[in-house]
Amino acid sequence: MMKRLDIRNITRAILESVKRHELPEPGSYCRWLWQDESGSRELGINEYGCADAANILYTLNEFRCDEKTRKARINALLSMQDRESGMFHEKTHHTIHTTAHCAAALELFDVKPLYPMKELHKYTDRKALFEFLDSLNWNSPWTESHQGAGIYAALANSSEITKEFEDNYFEWLWENTDPVTGFWKKGYADRAQFSSDRYPDGKNAPESVFSYMAGGFHYIFNHEYAKMPLRYPEKIIDSCIDMYKNGGIRKSFMREIDFLEVDWIYCLNRASRQTPHRHAEVKELLYEAASVLTEYLNSIDCEKDDRFNDLHLLFGTTCALAELQAALPGTIITDKPLRLVLDRRPFI
């Protein structure tokens, strides 16, 4: 029997952080509360601040609000869309990522962006879509997945997707799944290194399997949304377990506010839903990860920790907690059941 992990103090601290990010203008949120050493942070209203406030409140089951507040939150997001291209722009992420992320946040309100995403419409052509996916830098799968997965999510969350586009998209992913690691892209991921020992700073070079997993996470949540099968779920499980046990993950893993944790947790858990392969081992490792992560979150000063007060990074950790609660029934204790936004629509 797994020992229960009570994280009510953690989820309450997350909710308080969201409240601290609310700006005087109704419905508006910032991403950061203070400037960093480089002075590069935009401390006012921000696409990721507004989107992730909605995302976190939904995840914590605190999304309900009065109609005036709801409209203000929607309008804050809608005001950031470019009328001509239909895209959302923010300097820390690729435009496709920002667009998919904002459209996904609006979907939580059952609202579509105001303007069609004209910049993405060219990819409804099969040849153009395949050329786009092939042209991504597959030596850098992590950041490039923001585009490769974002293009699908942006169109899906704005109700602009067609069945033909969806069929073409998943055909390309099926044909380009790597049979060695289970991730994307075949011909690249199979050459990746499982060990990160040769990177003394603990960071993952582009050719590490961890980077293909972190990139693959984005394609997997598109599969989950569309109810599509993974081609090699057993290989995904093997890859996730191998990197966890054999030094293929950066040293701060499960001890940092970030998206890295939910990437690995989600890939491992969702692949295990499609195969009984190493099922007991999967559950044991997910519980171990949950124990380490919650211990870390209990050890920090939530009001002063820089990453805890980055609303976008905090959303990543909140997602990790939600996926762990779903993967380990009865183990993660919260005031209200957590709701992973990816169970409703694609993209984080």
N, C-alpha and C positions, 0 to 999 in steps of 0.2 A: 504494500500500500504506500503510495507516494504521500509524503508530508504536504499538507496544504500550505500554500503561500498566500498570505494576506497582503494585498497591495493597495488597500483602501487609502492609506496615507499617501501613496504615490499618485494615484489617480486624482485625489483631491488637490495635490500640489500641481498637477498638470492643469486642472481646471482653473486654479488660481493664476497660473501663468498666462492662460488665455485672457483672463479678465484684465491682467496688467497690460496686455498688448492692445487693448481697445483704445481707440483715439477719440477725441472730442466729437469729431464729425460722425453722426450716427451710421452704424454699419461698417465703419472703417477700422482696419487693424494694421499695425506695423509688424514687420517680421522680427526686428531687433529692438531691444530696449536701450542699448548704449552703443557707442562707437567702438570700433576696434583700433588697433595700433596703426593700421594702414590708412584709416580714415575713409575707407571705401564703402561703408554701409549707408544705404538710404534709410533714414530713420522715420520717414513719414509713411503714409499709406503705401502699401506694397502688394503686388499680386499674390505673392506667397503668404503674406500676412493674412490677407482676407480669405484666400482659399483654404489655408490650413486652420484658421480659426473655425471655419465651418466643418472641415474634416475632423478636427479633434473633438468638437462638440458633438458631432454625430457619433463618433467612436465611443465617447464616454456616455452616450445615451442622454445627453443634455442638449439636444438639438432644438427641442420645442421652444417656441417663443411667441410673443404676441405679434399680430399682423404688422404693426408699425415697424418693429425691429426686423422682422423677416424681410419686408420690402427694402429696408435700408441696407441690409446685408446683400441682397440681390443686386440692388442698384450700384453698390460700391464695386462689385465684380463686373457688372455689365459696362460700367463707365470706362473700363480699361481696354476694351476691345477696339482694335483698329477697324474703322468702317470700310476702308478700301480692300484690304487683304483678308479681313476676318480673323486675323491673328492677334494674340496677346504677346506683348514684348516685355522682357525684364532682363537686366544685364547679367545676372548670375547663371542663367540657364539658356539653352538653345530655345529659339522661338517655338519650335514644335512642342517641346516639353512644357513651356509656360502655357501654351494654348490648350494642350490636352489637360493640364492640371486645373486651369481655370474652368474649362468646360465641364470637367468631372465634378468640381465643387458646385457649379450651378445645377448639375443634375440632381444633387441632393435636395435641392429646392423644387425639383420637377420643372426646371426652367432651362430653355435653350439660349445660347448666345444670340445677340440681336441680329448679327450679320452673318451671311454664309461665309464659310472658310474657303474663299476663292483660290487662295494660294495652294491649297491641297487638292483641288479638284482635278488637276492634271494627272494625278496618280490613280484616278479611277480607271485609266487605261492600263490594261494588263502589262503591256510592254514597258510602259513608263514606270509602273510599280516595281516590276522585277529589276529594271535597271537601277532604280533608286535603292532598293534593298541590297543589290549586288555592289553598289558603289560605296556603301558605308565602309568605314575603316574597321575591318574585322580583326585588326591587330590591337584595336582599342575598343573592345566590345561593350564595356560598361557605359561609357558616356554616349557612345553611338546608339545604344539601345533606346535612349531618350527620343531619338528620331524614329528608329525602326518600329518601336512599339507605340510611340506617341501618335504617329500618323493614323493608326487604326483607332486608338482611343479617342482622339480628337473628333474624328468623324462619327464614331459610335455615340459619343456623349452629346453631340450636337444634332443627332438624328439625321445625319447626312450620308450615312453609310448605305451602300447597296449590297444586295446578295451577291452580285457578280464580283464586287471588290472583295468582299469577305471570303468568298471561295478562292479567289486568286491569292489573297494574302496567306491563308492557311495552307494552300497548296505549296507556296514557296517555302514556308517554314517547315512543312513536313519533309519536303525534298532536300532541305538544307540542314536538317538536324544531324548533329555529329553522333555517330554510333558508339564512339569511345567514351565521351563524357555525358552525352544526353543533351548538351546545350547547342548553341548556335555560334558559329557557322561551321558546317562540315568542311574540312580542309584547313581549318585554323584552330578550332578548339581542341582537336585531337593531338596537336603538337604542343599544347600548353603544359607548363610545369605544375605539378601538384604541390611541390614544396616551395615555401617562401624563405627558406633558411638563408639563401644567398642575398637577401635584402635586409641588412642589419638594422635598418630603421623601422622594420616591422611593416612597411607598406608593401602593397601588392603591385608588382610590375604588370604591364598590360598583358604579358603572355602567361600569367598565372591562371590556373583553372578557376581560382576565386573570382577573377575578373569576368570570366565567361559565365559563371554562376550569377554574379550580380547583374550582368547584362541579361542573362536568360530569364531571370525573375520577371522582367518586364514583358517578355513574350509569353511566359507562363500565365501571368494574370489575364492576358488577352485570351489565351486558351480557356481558362476557367470561366471567363465571362461568356464566351461563345459556346461553352459546353463541348469543346473539342478535345479529342484524346491527345495525350503526349505520345510521341513515337517510341521513346526509350525511357520510361519512368524508372526502371530498375537502374539504369546507368546514372540518372540524376541522383538517386539515393546513394549509390556507390560513391559518386563524386563528392557529394556533400559530406558523407561520413569520412571519407578519406582525407579531405582537406581539414576537417575538424580535428581528426586524430593525429595527423602526420605533419603538422606545421604549415599547412597551406592557407592559413588565415592570419591576418595581422594581429599583433600582440594585444591590442586594445579591444579585440572582439568581445562583445557582451559586457564591456566595461567602458562604454562611451555612448553618448547621445548621438544617434546616427540612423541611417537607413540600412547599414550593412547587416544588422541583426535580422530585420524582417526579411531581407533578401534570402538569407540562408534558411531561416525558419519556414518561410512560405514555400520555397522550392522543395525542401525536404518533406514537409507535411502534405503539400498538394500532390506530389509525386506518389506518396505513400497511399493516397486515396485511390490510386489507379492500379495498384499492385500490392500483393501481400509480402513482397520482397523485404526481408530484414525488418519486419514490422515491429517486433519487440525492441530491437535495437534502436529503431527510430524514436520510439516513445521514450526510451531511457535517455537518449541524447537530448531530446527536446526538454525533458524535465531538468536535466543537468544545465542546459542553457538558461532555462527559466530561473533556476536557483541562483546562478551567477549574475544574471541581469538584475534581478530584484535586489540581491545583496548590494550590488553596485549602486542602484538607484536610491537605496536606503542610506547610503554612505555619504551622499553629496549634499551640499547646501543648495536646495532648489531655487532659492531666491537670488543667489549670487553666481551660480554656475553659468558660464557663458553659453555653453551649448544647450543647456536646459532652457535658456531664455531666447534661443533662436527658434522661432515658432515652426519653421520648416523642419529642422532637425528633430525637434520635439515630436512632431507628427510621426516621423519615422519610428521613434521608440514607442509611441502610443500604438502604432500598428503592430509592432512586434508583440506587445502585451496582449492585444486583441487576438492575434493568431495563436499565441500560446494558450490562451484561455479556451479557444475552440479546440485545439489539438489535445488538451489535457483536461477533459471534463471533470469538474468538481475540485480541481486543484488550485486554480487562480481565483482568489476571493476578492470581489469588488462590491461597491454599494449597489451598482446596477450592472447587468450583463453588458460586456463590451460588444460593439458591432463594427467589424472590419468593413471599411468602405468598399473594399474590393469584392465583397460578397454582393454588392449592389450594382457596381459599375466598374469599368477598368480604369486604371491609372492612379498612381501616387508618385 
